[in-house]
Amino acid sequence: MQKVPYKIYLEEKEIPKVWYNIRADMPNPHDPFINPGTLKPIKLDDFLPVFCKELAEQELDDTHQYIEIPDEIYEYYKTYRPSPLVRAYNLEKELKTPAKIYYKFEGNNTSGSHKLNSAAAQVYYAKKQGLTKLTTETGAGQWGTALAMACAYFKMDLTVYMVKVSYEQKPFRKAVIQTYGADVVPSPSETTEIGRKILSENPGTGGSLGCAISEAMEAALKSNNCRYVLGSVLNHVLMHQSVIGLETKAAFEKIDAYPDIIIGCAGGGSNAGGLMSPFIKDKFDKKHNPYLILVEPASCPSLTRGRYTYDFCDTGRITPLAKMYTVGNGYIPSPNHAGGLRFHGMSPILSKLYHDRVIDEARAEEQTNVFEAATLFAKCETILPAPESSHAIKVAIDEAIKCRESGESKTILFGLSGTGYFDMLAYTQFMDKTMTDYIPTDADLEKGFATIPKFPGLE
Ligand SMILES: *Cc1c(COP(=O)(O)O)cnc(C)c1O
């Protein structure tokens, strides 16, 4: 049999023409978003002051299986897609495993992550609606960069509220965002009411994604012709990321293979959800049954130690309520280096699929182990992985080692969501052995849980 090539490339014309909307196929829908004012399910009109219309419609859409990708977005996708599916031959050899390891690499654009897939779509729809300005939050900076890139291309103004620890740890990330023409504000800031409130209650805080979301939403509501956009968690973001999974499936078809195990790192859940959703369709259709694993940091363990309940998506409590796995909207995680995974909640779609065990497992990993896996991967496969993505690498390596022990030659697929060039402070700490693991105690988690709102009849 012919050896599978290192890189399984698709042609430009094989970039998917549609996004896959998994909600149309979920046998058990996720519980609706709730308006915290009325305690009734969110209607389209509730979303419109904050989100642009087409995205709000996509957010609530549970009927259309596929949504056509507009030409303008497709043209943009062509500048950096299709992304390669890679066979990690060198890593397999190093691990002496009979497993076949594949990864889908989304870091081959300046944002250094998959986030451009949704940024391009969100900016396009905002522009089409005649808006002139957007606000958003960014944790590690990848989303801010992706959005700044898309705003530069479609000619929109942008203000990015960047979690303060990242702003300070990653000055070059900030500079890249500014190079594309966006404004960057460290969050929490004095520029919003909620920022001032958070600062007065927690002086010296390094901020969190939840805080930055609150500030960006407040700023959008107070500006004309402006809307807020979010880089993960929401249904429409996960749907845009389905290009990852659709391309991956097409590439596997070319080599007549299918993954037994699929692994994704989960912050808000969009890259893992985008990678897995076309394969989950095969589970629903009873065609295949791949084993699905989500990986999160031990310092922010929403799936493995959180509660499945209604919570706000932000610390300022201005978003709708979403039923999801959460450690509480007021939980401020320790400054773990995987900034993109420091969100207190999880995509309502993935939360539901995990709750129903369509997604088989969630694992929490400590950062020193994650960086050990990252470093091994970089040496074998040449790509310097993002700390976020390295959570998936860690579990892929563990599964490959299990195969070595059992002699099974399973096909393992993981999402390599991005590159880590701006994370050298973290890599340096790992090399210097000054990196520490932070695992919250039950008491730490209880403090977070105490911030989950209690509304009669909602849980
Ligand atoms: C943002 C980010 C993540 C986590 O986000 P999800 O919404 O869970 O996909 C993972 N990896 C990288 C490189 C990121 O930038």
The ligand as an ORCA input file, in Angstrom:
! r2SCAN-3c Opt
* xyz 0 1
  C      -8.492     31.029     21.075
  C      -7.698     29.847     20.892
  C      -8.120     28.597     21.369
  C      -9.361     28.385     22.178
  O     -10.539     28.843     21.622
  P     -11.780     27.940     21.263
  O     -12.899     28.837     21.068
  O     -11.982     26.972     22.358
  O     -11.440     27.298     19.991
  C      -7.343     27.493     21.086
  N      -6.209     27.597     20.418
  C      -5.747     28.781     19.941
  C      -4.455     28.821     19.217
  C      -6.489     29.930     20.153
  O      -6.048     31.085     19.683
*
